[in-house]
Amino acid sequence: MIKNILLSFATLLLIIGGCNMSIAKNSKWDKTFPQSDKVEIKKVSFTNRYGITLVGDLYIPKTLKKDEKLPAIALSGPFGAVKEQASGLYAQTLAERGFITLAFDPSYTGESKGTPRDVASPDINTEDFSAAVDYLSNHANVNPDKIGILGICGFGGFAINAAAIDTRIKATVASTMYDMTRVNAKGYNDTIDEQGRYELKQSLNKQRTEDYKNGTYAKAAGLPEKLTGEEPQFVKDYWNYYKTKRGFHERSINSNGNWNMTSSLALINMPILAYSDEIKSAVLVIHGEKAHSRYFGEDAFKKLKGDNKELLIVDGASHVDLYDNLEKIPFDKIEHFFKNNLK
C-alpha cells in the first residue's frame, strides 16, 4: 500500500512543477497571451549537445537597427508547459523592453524533438539552456557577451544549474522556482524519508520492467479533468491556469498530456543545485509571498554567494500568479536586473 501511495505522490510531483539554425515567420498567433505590436516573432530551431533539435520563438524589438547588437535572454518553463504559455509572455514583454529573447520548448516536449516524448532529465534540460545560449551567441544582432537566461517554475532550478556550469551566462532569473530534483526525492517540505524513497524507487524500477515488456511508457497522473473542490489550493491554482482558457495549450503536458512515470528516477538521483554556490554571475530569485513552493526559492538563494545575488518576494502572490498575472510579475525589476548585469 505505501508503495502505491508514494508512486502516486511522485507522479503528482512531475506535473507540479553546435547551432543548426532555421527561421520562418509564424503563420498565426498560437499563444495564450495577446500579441504585441512592438515585437517581431520568428520560429527558430537549434540543436543541443545531445543532438536533439529544439524549437523556439525568437522575439525581436521592432526598433532594432540593421547592424545593432542587443543583449539577449533565453527562457523556458514552467515544468510541463510550452513556449506558447508563460515563457512566451515573459519573452514578449522583455522584448518590448529592448532585449532579443528566445522562448523555447525543452527536449522531448512541445515542438522540440526527442523520443520518447514527455520525458524530463535534469542533465538534458539544463543543457537545453546552454544550447539556447549557443544559438543566441551566433545571432547577428546579439552581443554574445550580454546573454542571460530566465527559468520559470521547474526551469528556474534548471536555469540556476545552467548558470553553475555555463560561464557565458552573465545573469540568471529564477521565477517562482521549483527544485524538481529535491521535490521528487524528498516530497513537498521534505516529508519523504530514506525508507520512503527506497520504496518509491522500487515501484518506479518495477515500472521500468513493465514498460520494456509492453513496449510503451506508462504515464504519470496529470491534473484532473474536473475539480472536486477537495484538492489542495495549489492544485486548484494549477488547474485554473492549465485547464482553462486562461492558459490551456494543446501541446502543453500539463494542459493536455502526462509525463512519463519513470521520469522521476533521474530527478530523484541527481540534485541539480550541488554547485550553485560557485556561480559568479548575477542571480535574481523571485517568489510569491503565498506560494506553496516559496521554500525552494528561499533555500536556493541561501546557498548562493556574492553581492550580485538577490531575492525578491512578491507581496500577495501565489506560485501561479507569477506565470501570467501582469499585476504581480515584477517586470520592472527583471528589466532593471538584466540591463544592470548585461552591460
N, C-alpha and C positions, 0 to 999 in steps of 0.2 A: 504493500500500500504506500509506504513512504517513498519508494522509488517512483511510483506513478505521480505522486504529489510533486516531487522535486522535478520530474521531467516536464510536467505541465507548467511549473513555475519558470523553468528555463526557457520554454518556448515563448512565454509571455515576455520575458526579458528581451528576446530577439526583436520583438515588434516595437518595444517602447524605448524606446530608444533608438631614345633615338626618335625623332619628331617626324611623323608621317602626316602632313597637313592636307586637308581638303576642305574647301569652303563653298557653301551655297546658301543663298538667302532663304529664310523661312517663307513658305508659301502662304501660311495662315497663322493666326495667333492661337497658340495652343496652351497658353499659360493660365494659371489660376488667379492672376492679378491683372489689373488694367495695363495696357500698353502705353509706354511713354512716347511722346513725340520729340523727345530730346536726344534719343539714342538710336543708333543703327544696330541691328541684331543679325548676326551671321551664324549659321550652323557650321561647326568645325569638328574635325576628328584628329586624334593623335594617338600614338602607341606608347604604352608603358614598358618598363624594363622586362616584363614577363611576356611581351608580345601581344597583349590584349589591347584592342583598339577601343579607345574611349571617345564618346561623343559629348560635345558641349555646345553651349550657346555663348558666343562672344558678343559682349555689349560694348559699343564704341561711341563715345560722345560725338554728336554731330558737329560740334565746334572744333574737332580735330583738324589740324592743318596738315598739309601733304607730307612734309618731312619731320613733323613733330614726334617726339618720343615721350610718352606718358608713363607714370607709374602704373603698375598693374596688380590685380588681385585675382587669385584663383579661389573658387568657392565650391563647397559641396555640403550635403546634408539636408535635412535630418536623416537619421538612420532609417532606411526603408522608404525614403522619399526620392523624388526625381527632380531634375533641374527646372522643371516647369512649376515647381512649388516654391518653398521658402527660399532656397538658394538663388533662384532666378529673381525673386523680389529684391533680395539684398543686392544682387549683381546689377540689376537695372537702376536701383536707387543710387548706388555708389558710382555707376557710370554717369548718371546725371550730375554728379558732384566732381567729375573730372578724371576718373580712373578708367582705364580699359579693364574690363572684368570678364572672367570666364567661369560660368557655372556649368559643372559637368556631372554626368551620371557616373557613379563608381563602377568598377568592374563587376560584371555578372548581373547588372541591373539596368533598368530603363532602356535607353537606346544604345548603351555601350555593349560591347561584345563580351565573350567569355561563357564557357559552359562547364558544368551545369549552371542553370540560371538560379538566381535568388540565393547566392552564397555570399557570406561575409568572411573576410580574412583580415586580421589585424596587420599583417605584413603587406598584403597587396593593396588594401585600402589606404594604408599610409603611403605606399609607393604611388598611388594614383595622384596624390597631391604633387609629388615630385615630377611626375610625368606632365602635369599641367604647367609646372614651372619650366620644364623643358620647352614646351610649346611657346609659352609667353616669352621666354628668353630669346627665342628666334623670330619673334614677330617684328616686322619692320617699324612699327610705331610704338614699341615698348622699350623702355630703358631697362636692360637686364640687371642693372644694379639697384633697381627700385621695384622689387616684386614682393608682395605679401600674400598671405593666404587667410581664409576665413572658413571655419568649420562650424556647423550648427548641430546641436544635439550630439549623437554619437560621433559625428565627424568633427566635433570640437576636440574630442580626445585624440582622434587620429591626426588632426592638424597640429596639436602640441607635439605629438610623437614625430611628425614630419619635421617640425622645427628643430627637434633634437638631433636629427641626422643630416638635414639639408641646410648647409650654411649659406646657400643662395637666398634663402627666405629671410628677409630683413624685418618682417613684422607679422605677427600672428594674432588673430582674434578668434577666441573660442566662445561662442554664444550659446547659452542655455545647455552647456555641455553634459554629456554622459561619458563616463569611463566604461565602455562596453565590456572590457576585459574584467574589470572589478565586479560589475553587477552580475555578469554571468558566473563568475567564480564564487562570489560571496552572497549574492542576492541583494535586495534592497536593504540598506542600512546594515549591511554585513551580517545578515541573520543566518547564513548557511555556514555550518562549521565543517571541519575536515571530514568527519564521517558522512555528513550530508552530501558533501561534494563528491566523495568516493562513490556513494550510491547513485548520484546523478551521472557520474562518468560511466558507471556500469550500465545504466539504462541507455545512455547515448551510444555506447560502443556496441551494445546488443542491437540497437537500431542500425548501425553500420552493417552488421552481418545481414540483417533483413533487407536493407537497401541493395546490397550486392546480389543477394539471391533473387530479388524481384526485378532487378534491372532498372529501378526507379529510385527517386529520393523522396522519402516521407516528408511532409510539410509540417512546419510548426503551426500551432494555433495562432490565428490572427485576431484582429478586432472583430467583435460580434457584428452581425448584420443589423441587429436591433439592440438597443439598451433595455435592460430590465429595471434600471433605477437603483440596483443594489451594488453596482460597480464602484470601485474607489474613484474619487473625484478626478484623479489624473487620467484614468482610463476614459472617463466621460469627456475630458478635455481633448484627448487624442481623437476620440470618435467624432467629436464636433468639428474637428479640423479635417481629418482624412475621409470621413464617410459622408460629408455633406457638400453642398455646392461651394461652400467656403474654400475647401482645399482639395476636393477629390480630383484625382487624375488617374486615368485608366492604366498607365504604366507604373504607378506607384505601388510598391509591395504592400504598404500599409493601407492603401485605399482599395486595392483590387487584387490581392495576391497573398502569398505566405512565404516566409523564409524557409529554406531547407532546415529541418530539425537539427541535423548534426553540425550546423554552423557553430553551435555553442561550443563544440570541443576546442576549436582553435582559440576562441575567445577566452575560455577558461584557462588555457595553458600558457598564455603569453601576455603578461602585464605590459601595457603599452607606454606607461609613464616612467619606466625604470630610469631613464637618463634625462628626464625633463629638467633636473636641477643643473644640467650642463648647458642649457640654452643660453646663449649670449645675446641673441637678438631680442627685440621688444615683444612682449606678450600682453594682451588685454583679455582678461576673463570677464565675461558678462553673465549675470544670472538674475533670475527673478526672485524677489523677496519671498514670494509664496510658492515657489517651485518645489515640487517634491524631490527634485534632483539637485537642489542647491548645494548639498554637501559635496557633490562631485567637483563642482567648480571651486568651492572654497578650499577643499583639500588639495586640489591640483595647484591652486595659487600658492598655498603654504610651502610647497616644495620648490617653487621657482626662486631663483636667486638673482640679485642685481636690482639697481634702482630704476630699470626700464620695464618693470613688470607692474601691472595694475589690475585691481579687482573692482568691478562696478556691480553693485546690487541695485536692481531697478525696483523702485518702490511699487508695491501692489501687484507686481507682475507674476503670473504663473509660468510654468515651463513653456506651454504652447503659445502664450502671449508673444513670446519672442520669435515665433515663426512668422507672424504676419500682422500683428497689431501695431499699426504705424504710430499710435499714441504711446506705445511702450518701448518699441525698439529704439535705442539711443543712437540714431544715425548721425546726429551732430557730433557726438563723442567718437564714434567709429571713424568718421571722416577726419576729424582732428588728429586722432591717433595715427592713422595711416599717413596723412600728409606730414605729420611731425617726424615720422620714422622712415618714410620713403623719400628722402631728400638728399 
